[in-house]
Amino acid sequence: MKWAGHIARTGEKSGAYKVLVGKSEGNIPLGGLRRRCGDNIKRDLWEVGWVVDWIDLAQDRDKWRAFVIAVMKLRVL
């Protein structure tokens, strides 16, 4: 989660950003949709009860840190 926030702040020029946010190429595997890292972050935002875009949230380090701590507490319980 911390790494995702860092990559979101680097911007669209970064290759890692394209991998994190971009759509996958090729066929969908048998059995369902391919899950991306960004989809997991959106699911975590929904579980914590935050309704914001995660890339915009990552631009503010203090709010992103609060989100990461909330998700980690959710995972521990």
mmCIF file of the C-alpha atoms, coordinates in Angstrom:
data_MODEL
# 
_entry.id   MODEL 
# 
loop_
_atom_site.group_PDB 
_atom_site.id 
_atom_site.type_symbol 
_atom_site.label_atom_id 
_atom_site.label_alt_id 
_atom_site.label_comp_id 
_atom_site.label_asym_id 
_atom_site.label_entity_id 
_atom_site.label_seq_id 
_atom_site.pdbx_PDB_ins_code 
_atom_site.Cartn_x 
_atom_site.Cartn_y 
_atom_site.Cartn_z 
_atom_site.occupancy 
_atom_site.B_iso_or_equiv 
_atom_site.pdbx_formal_charge 
_atom_site.auth_seq_id 
_atom_site.auth_comp_id 
_atom_site.auth_asym_id 
_atom_site.auth_atom_id 
_atom_site.pdbx_PDB_model_num 
ATOM 1  C CA . MET A 1 1  ? 0.000   0.000   0.000   1.00 0.00 ? 1  MET A CA 1 
ATOM 2  C CA . LYS A 1 2  ? 2.807   2.428   0.821   1.00 0.00 ? 2  LYS A CA 1 
ATOM 3  C CA . TRP A 1 3  ? 4.490   1.604   -2.491  1.00 0.00 ? 3  TRP A CA 1 
ATOM 4  C CA . ALA A 1 4  ? 1.263   2.226   -4.411  1.00 0.00 ? 4  ALA A CA 1 
ATOM 5  C CA . GLY A 1 5  ? 0.992   5.698   -2.877  1.00 0.00 ? 5  GLY A CA 1 
ATOM 6  C CA . HIS A 1 6  ? 4.570   6.470   -3.819  1.00 0.00 ? 6  HIS A CA 1 
ATOM 7  C CA . ILE A 1 7  ? 4.047   5.327   -7.412  1.00 0.00 ? 7  ILE A CA 1 
ATOM 8  C CA . ALA A 1 8  ? 0.791   7.301   -7.709  1.00 0.00 ? 8  ALA A CA 1 
ATOM 9  C CA . ARG A 1 9  ? 2.699   10.455  -6.706  1.00 0.00 ? 9  ARG A CA 1 
ATOM 10 C CA . THR A 1 10 ? 5.403   9.892   -9.354  1.00 0.00 ? 10 THR A CA 1 
ATOM 11 C CA . GLY A 1 11 ? 2.971   10.604  -12.169 1.00 0.00 ? 11 GLY A CA 1 
ATOM 12 C CA . GLU A 1 12 ? 2.024   9.158   -15.504 1.00 0.00 ? 12 GLU A CA 1 
ATOM 13 C CA . LYS A 1 13 ? 5.555   9.374   -16.943 1.00 0.00 ? 13 LYS A CA 1 
ATOM 14 C CA . SER A 1 14 ? 6.779   6.556   -14.737 1.00 0.00 ? 14 SER A CA 1 
ATOM 15 C CA . GLY A 1 15 ? 6.824   3.039   -16.119 1.00 0.00 ? 15 GLY A CA 1 
ATOM 16 C CA . ALA A 1 16 ? 5.790   1.639   -12.741 1.00 0.00 ? 16 ALA A CA 1 
ATOM 17 C CA . TYR A 1 17 ? 2.727   3.918   -12.775 1.00 0.00 ? 17 TYR A CA 1 
ATOM 18 C CA . LYS A 1 18 ? 1.675   2.508   -16.125 1.00 0.00 ? 18 LYS A CA 1 
ATOM 19 C CA . VAL A 1 19 ? 2.008   -1.024  -14.774 1.00 0.00 ? 19 VAL A CA 1 
ATOM 20 C CA . LEU A 1 20 ? 0.087   -0.202  -11.584 1.00 0.00 ? 20 LEU A CA 1 
ATOM 21 C CA . VAL A 1 21 ? -2.812  1.652   -13.200 1.00 0.00 ? 21 VAL A CA 1 
ATOM 22 C CA . GLY A 1 22 ? -2.856  0.426   -16.794 1.00 0.00 ? 22 GLY A CA 1 
ATOM 23 C CA . LYS A 1 23 ? -5.128  -2.137  -18.349 1.00 0.00 ? 23 LYS A CA 1 
ATOM 24 C CA . SER A 1 24 ? -3.661  -5.521  -19.090 1.00 0.00 ? 24 SER A CA 1 
ATOM 25 C CA . GLU A 1 25 ? -3.227  -6.609  -22.673 1.00 0.00 ? 25 GLU A CA 1 
ATOM 26 C CA . GLY A 1 26 ? -4.352  -9.908  -24.101 1.00 0.00 ? 26 GLY A CA 1 
ATOM 27 C CA . ASN A 1 27 ? -7.100  -12.378 -23.386 1.00 0.00 ? 27 ASN A CA 1 
ATOM 28 C CA . ILE A 1 28 ? -9.041  -12.629 -20.156 1.00 0.00 ? 28 ILE A CA 1 
ATOM 29 C CA . PRO A 1 29 ? -8.186  -15.866 -18.346 1.00 0.00 ? 29 PRO A CA 1 
ATOM 30 C CA . LEU A 1 30 ? -10.789 -18.581 -18.183 1.00 0.00 ? 30 LEU A CA 1 
ATOM 31 C CA . GLY A 1 31 ? -12.983 -18.167 -15.141 1.00 0.00 ? 31 GLY A CA 1 
ATOM 32 C CA . GLY A 1 32 ? -13.341 -14.423 -14.823 1.00 0.00 ? 32 GLY A CA 1 
ATOM 33 C CA . LEU A 1 33 ? -11.821 -11.000 -14.924 1.00 0.00 ? 33 LEU A CA 1 
ATOM 34 C CA . ARG A 1 34 ? -8.181  -10.281 -14.305 1.00 0.00 ? 34 ARG A CA 1 
ATOM 35 C CA . ARG A 1 35 ? -7.711  -8.379  -11.063 1.00 0.00 ? 35 ARG A CA 1 
ATOM 36 C CA . ARG A 1 36 ? -5.289  -5.476  -11.077 1.00 0.00 ? 36 ARG A CA 1 
ATOM 37 C CA . CYS A 1 37 ? -3.507  -3.848  -8.158  1.00 0.00 ? 37 CYS A CA 1 
ATOM 38 C CA . GLY A 1 38 ? -5.624  -0.713  -8.541  1.00 0.00 ? 38 GLY A CA 1 
ATOM 39 C CA . ASP A 1 39 ? -8.774  -2.823  -8.230  1.00 0.00 ? 39 ASP A CA 1 
ATOM 40 C CA . ASN A 1 40 ? -7.551  -4.155  -4.893  1.00 0.00 ? 40 ASN A CA 1 
ATOM 41 C CA . ILE A 1 41 ? -6.910  -0.618  -3.637  1.00 0.00 ? 41 ILE A CA 1 
ATOM 42 C CA . LYS A 1 42 ? -10.418 0.447   -4.708  1.00 0.00 ? 42 LYS A CA 1 
ATOM 43 C CA . ARG A 1 43 ? -11.843 -2.543  -2.821  1.00 0.00 ? 43 ARG A CA 1 
ATOM 44 C CA . ASP A 1 44 ? -9.862  -1.548  0.286   1.00 0.00 ? 44 ASP A CA 1 
ATOM 45 C CA . LEU A 1 45 ? -11.198 2.018   0.046   1.00 0.00 ? 45 LEU A CA 1 
ATOM 46 C CA . TRP A 1 46 ? -14.735 0.642   -0.123  1.00 0.00 ? 46 TRP A CA 1 
ATOM 47 C CA . GLU A 1 47 ? -14.180 -1.644  2.884   1.00 0.00 ? 47 GLU A CA 1 
ATOM 48 C CA . VAL A 1 48 ? -12.816 1.214   4.996   1.00 0.00 ? 48 VAL A CA 1 
ATOM 49 C CA . GLY A 1 49 ? -15.733 3.431   3.923   1.00 0.00 ? 49 GLY A CA 1 
ATOM 50 C CA . TRP A 1 50 ? -13.830 6.081   1.974   1.00 0.00 ? 50 TRP A CA 1 
ATOM 51 C CA . VAL A 1 51 ? -15.424 7.219   -1.279  1.00 0.00 ? 51 VAL A CA 1 
ATOM 52 C CA . VAL A 1 52 ? -12.578 8.950   -3.121  1.00 0.00 ? 52 VAL A CA 1 
ATOM 53 C CA . ASP A 1 53 ? -10.281 8.296   -6.058  1.00 0.00 ? 53 ASP A CA 1 
ATOM 54 C CA . TRP A 1 54 ? -7.202  6.538   -4.704  1.00 0.00 ? 54 TRP A CA 1 
ATOM 55 C CA . ILE A 1 55 ? -4.778  8.358   -7.020  1.00 0.00 ? 55 ILE A CA 1 
ATOM 56 C CA . ASP A 1 56 ? -6.050  11.738  -5.812  1.00 0.00 ? 56 ASP A CA 1 
ATOM 57 C CA . LEU A 1 57 ? -5.903  10.488  -2.226  1.00 0.00 ? 57 LEU A CA 1 
ATOM 58 C CA . ALA A 1 58 ? -2.268  9.413   -2.645  1.00 0.00 ? 58 ALA A CA 1 
ATOM 59 C CA . GLN A 1 59 ? -1.242  12.963  -3.589  1.00 0.00 ? 59 GLN A CA 1 
ATOM 60 C CA . ASP A 1 60 ? -1.778  14.004  0.045   1.00 0.00 ? 60 ASP A CA 1 
ATOM 61 C CA . ARG A 1 61 ? 0.738   11.992  2.060   1.00 0.00 ? 61 ARG A CA 1 
ATOM 62 C CA . ASP A 1 62 ? -0.949  12.486  5.428   1.00 0.00 ? 62 ASP A CA 1 
ATOM 63 C CA . LYS A 1 63 ? -4.346  11.295  4.182   1.00 0.00 ? 63 LYS A CA 1 
ATOM 64 C CA . TRP A 1 64 ? -2.724  8.371   2.342   1.00 0.00 ? 64 TRP A CA 1 
ATOM 65 C CA . ARG A 1 65 ? -0.873  7.367   5.514   1.00 0.00 ? 65 ARG A CA 1 
ATOM 66 C CA . ALA A 1 66 ? -4.145  7.475   7.479   1.00 0.00 ? 66 ALA A CA 1 
ATOM 67 C CA . PHE A 1 67 ? -5.759  5.267   4.811   1.00 0.00 ? 67 PHE A CA 1 
ATOM 68 C CA . VAL A 1 68 ? -2.895  2.750   4.925   1.00 0.00 ? 68 VAL A CA 1 
ATOM 69 C CA . ILE A 1 69 ? -3.109  2.562   8.720   1.00 0.00 ? 69 ILE A CA 1 
ATOM 70 C CA . ALA A 1 70 ? -6.899  2.052   8.546   1.00 0.00 ? 70 ALA A CA 1 
ATOM 71 C CA . VAL A 1 71 ? -6.513  -0.763  6.019   1.00 0.00 ? 71 VAL A CA 1 
ATOM 72 C CA . MET A 1 72 ? -3.790  -2.444  8.051   1.00 0.00 ? 72 MET A CA 1 
ATOM 73 C CA . LYS A 1 73 ? -5.982  -2.336  11.174  1.00 0.00 ? 73 LYS A CA 1 
ATOM 74 C CA . LEU A 1 74 ? -8.819  -3.835  9.130   1.00 0.00 ? 74 LEU A CA 1 
ATOM 75 C CA . ARG A 1 75 ? -6.573  -6.689  7.982   1.00 0.00 ? 75 ARG A CA 1 
ATOM 76 C CA . VAL A 1 76 ? -5.304  -7.441  11.508  1.00 0.00 ? 76 VAL A CA 1 
ATOM 77 C CA . LEU A 1 77 ? -8.763  -7.739  13.048  1.00 0.00 ? 77 LEU A CA 1 
# 
